């Protein structure tokens, strides 16, 4: 097994390394996606409009679900897959940028996914706005050599064109919804309708050509809607759609409560995580209650909840009524990397820093962003921190043991502390109140979303889950863009999750 980032700096992808082969998989021309581009920001405006003028996602989703039901989709939205007694499946999140950072994941993913029964994409299949014409280069081409079906849960970006592209690809070649009547003038709904981004009439003309890239019989699957459940072996995988704003409508909430009943162990896959960045986000359900209430209920037998949306890996083993539920962030499948060095020292839901896991390690994250902004601001001499320096300053700032020994030559300097502060590095809980300036919020919301990069290490990741009658083995694999990690993807985290016996809590 190859070295991981917890073993050596080389295992993290730093230093001289042979470039990976992923560029051979890419189209000849790739449009670089920048979240500082006003045109991209304007196209992706629907999330802001929904927060200002009301979120129409639940009503639109209900119309899609009704259409799928009329086409013969099962009312329980349950997919029953015949699999061996022991089987495996893959999970990727936030894949669809279509550039180096997405394609760098593919060789290692194909290597680690051998003999798996299917894969699940959790959130944001396509950036920036879920266009059907983007599926060729951002879905069908990168995964054309994965031989098994791929199911998906939409993210907020897939909703920026009202889910039209997603439904056509994953739920059958469904035509767009007929627009609803224009609301009464000058109401909030009228302003939203007036400004709402919608798909171009020509969107999807290249979809038939793109489908040919994944046309083998074994690759085909039609899911019953934007939310669904899969019964496979001893487990039920429940996928929920959290829409534009990370919420669940009443209709989907009622279905979730119903599908969660029974003794079969369950794994939730959602468009947004329930624990992330040291905080608890239980995900409200319209009409009352939360998704996490359902996950925590002992009679539902959930053992894990995996969410996308945040572009890194995090794991929180939360004790719930004497059992452990693994809450996982798994959004590192292709989009730009969200920082982990901004996560404060963890103390949430009974989980402390000792039990918490993340990838990339916080020190590697700080080193990555110090180099990125050193180049962008043309202040390399000031900003650039070595991985050893960054590891040391993060360890001191948070008061934690470093994930990887920084080496005896690493020193915490005044410059290192300055750079760490400017780049939003988290702190210990007892020091948070003294630093109420919104540095971390500004950093994560303004700087990080523009941080696409085009050279290794990318610090991408994906999951493999191996299921038996007694347990699920969850592993997080790294993808750096270097050749060594393509040939033998390193395991950055691993946990064995016991499965309850039928009739036990």
N, C-alpha and C positions, 0 to 999 in steps of 0.2 A: 504494500500500500504506500502511495506517495506521501511525502511530508505535507502537512497542512500549515496554515498560517499560525497555528498555535505552537508549531514545532520550530520553524525557522523563518527568517525574512524571505528566503528563496521560495519556501513553500507558499508564502503569501503572494508571490509573483514579482517581488522586487529584484533589482539587480539585472545583470546581463542574462538574457534568456532567449532561447530560440523562438521566433514568432510562431504563432499558431497557423493552422491551415484554413481557418474559418473564412478568410477573404475569398477563397476559391468558390465558396458557396453563394456569395453575394452577387446581385445583379451588377452589370457593368457600370451603371450610373445609380448612385444613391443620393437622394436629396437629404441633406443634413437638417435635422429638426432642432430648431432653437426656440426655447420658450421665452426668449426676449424679442422675438420677431412679432411686431404689432399685428401682422396678418394672421399669424397662428393664434395669438391671444384673442383676436376678434372672432375667429372661427370657433374658438372654444369657450364662448361666452355664456352658454346655457346654464352652467352651474351657478354663475353669479346671478343671472336673471332669476333662476329658481329660488335662490336665497332672498332676493329682493321682493319678488312679485308672487311668490307661492310656487310650490313644487308640483308639477303636473305628472310626475313619474308614475304614481300609483294608478291614476286613471288610464294613462297610456298603456301601462303594463297589463292592466285588466283587459283592455281591448285586444292586445296581442294574445293573451291567454285564452280569451273567448274564441278568437279565430282559430287557434291551434286545437281547441276542443271540438269546434265544428268540423275540423279536418280529420278528426279521429284520434287525437292524442288522448291517452288514458287520463281519466279524471283525477287519479291519485298522483299523476306525473312521476310515476315510478318506472324505472328501467330495470329489468331483471336480466342480469348477465350470468351465464353459465361459465364458471371458472373452475380451475382445479382446487383441490382442498387447500393447498398453499398457493397464493398468487401475489403479484406485486403490481403496483400502479405508480405513476409519476404525478407530481404536482409542480406547475410553474405559475408564476404570477407576474402580471404587468409586462408582458412580452413585447408588444408590438410597435417598437420604434422603427424597425426595418433598417437599422444601421449597424455599425461594428459591434456595439454593445449587445445587440440581440443575437447576431450571428455568431459571436464569440462563445455563446452558450451551447450552440448546436452540437459541435463534435463531442464534447464531454457528455451532453445529454444523451446522444445516441449510444455512446459507450456504456453509460450507467443504466440505460433503460432496456438493455437486452432482456428478452423474455417477459417483459411486462405486458399486462392485459389491456391497459388503456392509460391515457393521460388526462389530466384535468388542468385547464388554465383558469386561474383564479384572478379575475379582474383585468380590465384594460387589454383586451386582445389586440386592439388597433388604436394607435395614436395618429393624429391628434384628435379626430372627431368621429372615429368609428366608420369611416367611409367604406362602402362595399368595394370600391375600386382599389383600395389599399390592401385588400386581403391577399392579392397575388404575391407581393413582395414581403408582406409582413406576417403571413400565416402559411399559405400553401407552399411557398418556396422553401422557407427555412425548415419546415417539418415534413417535407416530401418523402424523406427516407425513414421516418418513423412509421413502422408497419401496422400499428394498431390504431383504434379509434381515438379521437380527441374530443372530450366534452369541455364545456366552458361555462363560466359564470361571468356576466358582463360587469364591467367597471364603469365609473362615471364617464370616462371618455367614450366608451361604446354607446352611451346614452346621448351624446352631443348631437346625434342625428336621429334621435327618437328610436334607436335600436334597430333601424331598418336593415343595415348591413349584417348585424349579428344574427337577426332572425332568418335572413336568407341563407346564411352559411350553415348555422348549427341546427336550425329548426325546419329545414325544407325551404324550397325556393319560394318563399312567401312574398307576395307583392306588398308595396308600401301601404300603410294605413291611409284611409281617406281623411283629409284634414277635418277637424271638428269645426262647427260654425264659429264665425268670428264673435268674440264676446262683446258685451255692451261697451260702447266707446268710453274711454277715459277711466275705466276701471283698472285695477292692478292686473287682472287677467288679460285685458285688452293690450296694455303696454307690453306684457310678456309675449303675447302672440305677435305683436307688431315687430318686436326685436328678435324673436326666436330664430336660431340657426336651424335650417332644414337642409336635407339632402338635395343635391342638384337633380333635375329630372333625368339627366343622363347617367347618374351614378349607378354602377353595376354592369355597365356594358362589357367590361373585360372579365366578368366573374366566371363565365363559362370556360374561358381559356385558362383561367387560374385553377379551376377545379381539376383540370386534367393532371395537375402536378400531384394530387393525392386522390387518385381514381381507382386504386386497387380495392377489390372487394373487402379485404380485411381492415381497410382504413375507414370504412363508412360507418356512420352512426347518425341518427336523427334524434335529437333530444326533444322532450315534450314541451319545452318552453324555456324562458329565461331563468326559471328556478325548477329544480328537479330533485329526485333521489335515485340512487343506484344501489340495488341489492346485489352484492357480490360476495360469495362465500359466507363467512360468519358476520360480516359487517354491513351496515347501511351507510352510504356516503350521502349526506344531505347538502345540496348546493342552494344557497339563497342569493337573491339579487338585491343589493342595497342601493341601487339607483344612483341618482345624482348627488344626494346629500348624506348618504350613509344611514338611511332609514328603511323600514319595511312597512308596506301598506297593510291595511287590515285584512284584505283578502289573502295575501301571502302569509300573514301572521297566523290566520286560522288554519291554513294548510300546514304550516310548520308545526303547529301544536299537534295536529292530527298525525302527521307523518313521523313525529318524534315518539309516538306511543309504542309500547311493546318492549320486550326484553332484549332485542337484537342490539349489540353495541353499535354506537354511531360516531361518525366523524363529520363535523360541520366544515364546509368550505364556503367562504363568503367573500363578497366583494370588498369588504373592509374588515380589519381585525378588531377583536374585542379587547385585547390588551396590546398596547403599543407605546413605545417611547416612555416607558415607566408610568403609564396612565391606563386607567380602566375606561373603556368606551363600550357600554353594554348594548348599544344599538336599539333605540326605541322602536316600538311597534305602534302604528297608528291605532288609537283606541285604548291603549294601555298596555303595560308590561314591556319587557325587553327581550331581545334574542337571548341574552345571557341568562335570564330567568329560566328559559326553556332548557338551555345547555346545562345549567346547574341542578335542575330538578332530578333527584336520584332515580325516579321511575323512568326517565328517558334514556339513561345509560350512555350519555356522551362521554367519550374518553379523550377527545381532542377537538379543537376549533382552530381552523387554519384560515387566515385572511390575507388577501392581497392589498393593493393600493399603496403601501409604503415599500419603497424599493430597496429592501435589504432583508436580512433574516434576524428574527428575534424569537426567543422561546421563554415562556413563563409557566413553570409547573405549579399550578394553583391548587391548594388543598381545599376541597369542597365536601363537607360532611364526611370526613374521614377517607375520602378517595382523592386521587390526583387527576385533574384535567389539564392536559397540555395545551396551552394557548400559544399559537405559533403565528408569526408574521412571515409570509413567504412571497414577497413581491420583487425578488431580485432576478427575475427571469429574462430581462432584456432591456428595460428602460434605464435611464441614468440612475446613478446610485444615490439614494438618500443617505445622508450622513448618519453614522452611529455615535460619533464623538459628541454630538449635541445631547445625547440621552444622559440625564443626570443619574447619579448613583441610585440604583433601583431599590425601592421599598414600596411595594404595592401588592395588594391581595395576599399578603403573607409571604410574598417572594422577595428575597433579598438579593444583593449583588452576588452572593455565593452561588445561588441556584440559577440565576439569569444567564442566558447565553445569547450572543449576537455574532453576526458576520456581516461586514468585516469587523475585525476587532477595532475598538475605539481608536487605538493608536494608529492603525493603518488608515482608518478613515480620516483622521486629522492630517496625516502625512499626505494623503491623496489630495485633499482640498487645499492644503498649503501650497502644493505644487501647481494645482489648477489655477488658483487665484494669483499666485506669483507670476504665472505666464500672462494671465488676462490683464492684470493691473501693471504688468511690466515692472514688478518689484520683487524679482526672484531672490535677490540677496536678503531682503527683509523677510519674505513670507516662507520661503522654502525650508521645511524641516525634514530631516532624515526620518526614516521610520523608527530608528532607535530614539531620537530626540522626542518625537511625537509620543511614543509609547511612554517614555519617562514622565513627560509633562502631564499627560492624561492621568497616569497613575497617581501622581502627586495631587492633582487638582481634585480628583474624585476620592482620594484616600482608599484606593483599592489595589489589590495585587494585579500586576499586568498580565494580560492574557498570554503574552510571550515575553521572556526575559529580554530587556532592552540592551543588555551588554554592559560591561564595566566602563566603556568609554562614553556612554550617554550621560549628559549633564543637563539639568534643568536650568536654563539661563533666563535672564530677564526678557530677552527677545522671544524665547520660546513661550514664556507665559503671556507675553503681549499677543503673539500670533494666536495662541489658543483662545484667548479672550475675544479677539476680533472675529474669530471664526466660530464663535458660539459654543465652545466646549462646555459640557455640563459640569455641575458642581455637586458637592455633598449636600444632602437635605438640610443640614444645620446651617448652611451658608446661603441657601436659596433666598431667604428673606432679605438679606443684605444687598442682593443684586436684582432689584425689581425692574431695572431698565429692560426694555423688550428686545435685548440683543438676540436671544435665542429665537424668539418668534420672528423677528425681522430676517434673521439668517435663514431659517428653514423655509419661510414663505417666499422670500424674494430671491436670495442667492441660489439656493439649492435647485429649484426647478429649472434653472438654465444650464445645469452642470452636465450636459452631455459631453463625453470624451470619446476620442477616436484612436487611442493607443493603450495597450495593456500597462498595468493590470487594471481590469474592469471591476473586479470584486462582485461578479454575478453569482447566482446560486439557483439551485433547484432541489426538489425533494424526491426521494424514493421511499415508498412505504411497502414493506414486506409483511403480508398478513398470514397468520396461521390461526388455528382454532383457539389458541391461548393468548396470543399477543400480536401487537403491531410493532414492527421495528421501523422507526422513522430516522432517516439519515438526510442531512443537508450536505450536498456536494457543491464544491466551488468551481467557478469558471473564471479564469483570469484573462484569457486570450493568449496565454503562452502555450507552447507546444507540449510541455511536460504535463500540464493540467488537462490538456485535451486527451492525451493517451491514457492517463490514469487519474481521473478526477479525485482530488483529495476530499476526505470526509471532514467537514468542519464541525459537525455536531451529530450526536447519535443518542437516541433514547429508545428503550424498549417499554412499550405501553401495555400493561396487562389488560386482557379483555375479561369482563365479568362473565361468569357462568349464567346461563339462562335461569331466571328466577331469583338472582341475587342483586343487591344494590351496590 
